[in-house]
Amino acid sequence: MRRELGIEAFGCNVWIAEREGDELIGEHDESDEGHEELYIVMLGHAAFRVDGEEVDAPAETVVFVRPGTSRIAVARTPNTRILAVGAQPGQAFRATRWEQRYAD
């Protein structure tokens, strides 16, 4: 999404789960990139686990996670959509190794 729109100030992705139980956000902690991340459930219903704590996230829920904090999200309903926005605090944005790997 970021590349398609030409966004340069922050990372941004939309994740879509076609089926209930599909993983939307893979488990990670951003300790290598240092990104804060904001997740917005745009449609459907998701279940987040943030540092082992379950977070119920129906549509319009916002979940904010700091670097070094483990997070994962799974769809509770079909066609769940999450907007993810992130960047490293106090730093100019640069594309991560993860994005570069999936861009090709």
C-alpha positions as CSV (number, residue, x, y, z in Angstrom):
1,M,0.0,0.0,0.0
2,R,2.8,2.4,0.9
3,R,4.6,2.0,-2.4
4,E,1.4,2.1,-4.4
5,L,0.4,5.5,-2.9
6,G,3.9,6.9,-2.7
7,I,3.9,7.3,1.1
8,E,7.4,8.1,2.4
9,A,6.9,9.2,6.0
10,F,5.7,5.9,7.5
11,G,5.2,2.2,6.8
12,C,1.6,1.2,6.0
13,N,0.0,-2.1,5.0
14,V,-3.5,-3.5,4.7
15,W,-3.9,-7.1,5.8
16,I,-7.0,-9.1,4.7
17,A,-8.1,-12.5,6.1
18,E,-10.5,-14.4,3.9
19,R,-11.5,-16.9,6.5
20,E,-12.0,-17.0,10.3
21,G,-8.8,-18.3,11.9
22,D,-6.5,-16.8,9.3
23,E,-3.4,-15.1,10.6
24,L,-3.5,-11.4,9.8
25,I,-0.4,-10.1,11.6
26,G,2.4,-12.6,11.9
27,E,4.0,-12.8,15.4
28,H,6.9,-10.3,15.7
29,D,8.2,-7.7,18.1
30,E,9.9,-5.0,16.0
31,S,12.9,-5.2,18.2
32,D,15.2,-5.3,15.1
33,E,13.5,-2.3,13.3
34,G,12.3,-0.3,16.4
35,H,9.0,0.5,14.9
36,E,5.9,1.6,16.9
37,E,2.9,0.2,15.2
38,L,-0.8,1.2,15.1
39,Y,-3.3,-1.3,14.0
40,I,-6.9,-0.3,13.0
41,V,-9.5,-3.0,12.5
42,M,-11.4,-1.6,9.5
43,L,-13.8,-4.5,8.9
44,G,-14.6,-7.7,10.6
45,H,-13.2,-8.9,14.0
46,A,-9.7,-9.8,15.1
47,A,-8.1,-11.3,18.1
48,F,-4.7,-9.8,19.0
49,R,-2.2,-11.2,21.5
50,V,0.1,-8.5,22.8
51,D,2.9,-9.7,25.1
52,G,0.7,-12.7,25.9
53,E,-2.4,-10.6,26.7
54,E,-5.5,-11.2,24.6
55,V,-7.1,-8.1,23.0
56,D,-10.5,-8.5,21.5
57,A,-10.7,-6.2,18.4
58,P,-14.0,-5.8,16.6
59,A,-14.3,-3.3,13.7
60,E,-13.1,0.2,14.6
61,T,-10.8,-1.0,17.4
62,V,-7.3,0.6,17.5
63,V,-4.4,-1.3,19.0
64,F,-1.0,0.5,19.6
65,V,2.2,-1.5,20.2
66,R,5.6,-0.2,21.1
67,P,8.9,-1.8,19.8
68,G,10.1,-4.9,21.6
69,T,6.5,-5.9,22.4
70,S,5.4,-9.2,20.9
71,R,2.2,-9.1,18.8
72,I,0.1,-11.3,16.6
73,A,-3.5,-11.0,15.2
74,V,-5.9,-13.7,13.9
75,A,-9.3,-13.2,12.2
76,R,-12.4,-14.0,14.2
77,T,-14.6,-13.5,11.2
78,P,-14.2,-13.9,7.4
79,N,-13.0,-10.9,5.4
80,T,-11.4,-9.1,8.4
81,R,-9.3,-6.2,7.3
82,I,-6.6,-4.4,9.4
83,L,-4.7,-1.3,8.5
84,A,-1.1,-1.3,10.0
85,V,0.9,1.9,10.2
86,G,4.4,2.1,11.7
87,A,7.7,3.9,12.0
88,Q,10.7,4.3,14.3
89,P,10.1,7.1,16.8
90,G,12.4,10.1,16.2
91,Q,13.8,8.8,12.9
92,A,13.2,9.5,9.2
93,F,11.3,6.6,7.7
94,R,13.2,4.0,5.6
95,A,11.8,0.9,4.1
96,T,12.5,-2.2,6.2
97,R,14.2,-5.4,5.0
98,W,10.8,-7.1,5.4
99,E,9.2,-4.7,2.9
100,Q,12.0,-5.0,0.5
101,R,11.7,-8.8,0.5
102,Y,8.0,-8.7,-0.3
103,A,8.1,-5.8,-2.8
104,D,9.5,-7.9,-5.6
